[in-house]
Amino acid sequence: MIHRTLATIAAACCAVGVSRPMPAVAQQAEQGYITTSDSARLFYKIAGRPGRGVDTIIAIHGGPGLDLESIYNDFAAGLGRKHVVIFYDQRGGGKSELPADTTRLVAARQIQDLDEVRQHFGLTKVTLVAHSYGPLLAASYAIAHPDAVRKMVFFGPVPPRRGDFFTRYGQNLNARLDSAQRASLERLGAIMSSDSASDDAVRQACKAFWAIGLRPRLASPNAMHVIKSDLCATDPKGIRYGSATANGVIMNSYGDWDLRPSLRTLDVPLLVVHGQQETIPMDLTEEWVTSMPHARLIKVPNAAHFTYAEQPVMVWSVVERFLDQR
C-alpha cells in the first residue's frame, strides 16, 4: 500500500479473492494460524458468514510489510454481507512470521504462501481483488497459477511494469506534502523501524506517521475518518519488521518487473478501480487494461488511493456487479 520514509514510501503501495463456497471455510475458526510447507506461520482472520450460495473471498493486503488490519474494517464492511472474506497477514508483516533469514520473504515465496492459503481453505478457484502493491502479488500469482484464478479486482494498483513508476509516484507524493511534513515522516519512520524503540513508541509513531502519510493519498486530505481500517492495530513487532525489513526486501525481490507479456495471454477477467486524484499515475495503471484481453478500468471521481473508502457506494456497487457476472 504505502510506507515509511520518502525513499521507501514510493516502494510501498494491497488484494482480495473470490471463490465458490467450500465446506472447509465454514469449519475454520474466526482467526488463527496456517502453517506453510516451510513451517512458517501465517495469521488469518475471517469476516462474513458461510451459507448456501455465498462466495468466499481471500483478502490480500498491501505494503509490502503491512498487515490485514490495514484493510480489514473497510473490506469486511464492503464485502462481508454477501461473502465470506478470509484475510491473512503476508509473511513479513503483522502477526505472521518475521523471518531472520530474509531469503524467506521473496516474491516467489509470497506467491507460494498465497497458494497454500487457498489450499488450506479448500478453495478451487479464487477471485483476487487487490489494493495498491497487492495487484503485483495477485497478478504474479495468476500468471503462476492461471487455473486457480476466477477473476481479479484491483484497487489503486501499482503498474504491471516497474519502469519509472517509483520516480513518478514519489514526485506526486512529495508535491502534496510540505517540508515540515516530509521531515516528520522521516523522523517517525525511523522510530517505527528502530530496534531500540519500545512497542508503545513504535505504535504511537505509526499513528503519527499515518496521520500525515494518509493525507496525500486522499482526494480530500482532511477526510482520513472515511478509512475505517487501522494501519497501526497489529503487533508492534510486525510494524517494526515490516517497516525496517520486509518492505524493501519484498519489493526489491520483484526486480525490474514487467508482467505485460505474460498478461496478454492470461484469460482472467479483471476490474481496475482507480481514483482520479490518485498519486499512482493513471497512464501507468491503464497498462493493466491494455495488457489483458478481458480488462476494464473504472476511474473514480473525487477519490485517490482509497476509492473503496472515499466513494464506497459507487465502488462497492461496481465491484459487486463485476463479481456477480458469470
Secondary structure as UniProt FT lines:
FT   HELIX           6..9
FT   TURN            10..11
FT   STRAND          15..19
FT   HELIX           23..26
FT   STRAND          31..35
FT   TURN            37..38
FT   STRAND          41..47
FT   TURN            52..53
FT   STRAND          55..60
FT   TURN            63..65
FT   HELIX           68..70
FT   HELIX           72..79
FT   TURN            80..82
FT   STRAND          83..88
FT   TURN            91..92
FT   TURN            94..95
FT   HELIX           102..105
FT   HELIX           107..120
FT   TURN            121..122
FT   STRAND          126..131
FT   TURN            132..133
FT   HELIX           134..144
FT   HELIX           146..148
FT   STRAND          149..155
FT   TURN            163..164
FT   HELIX           165..175
FT   HELIX           179..193
FT   HELIX           199..213
FT   HELIX           215..217
FT   TURN            221..222
FT   HELIX           224..226
FT   TURN            231..232
FT   HELIX           236..241
FT   HELIX           242..246
FT   HELIX           247..253
FT   HELIX           260..263
FT   TURN            264..265
FT   STRAND          270..275
FT   TURN            276..277
FT   HELIX           282..291
FT   TURN            293..294
FT   STRAND          295..300
FT   TURN            301..302
FT   HELIX           307..310
FT   HELIX           312..324
//
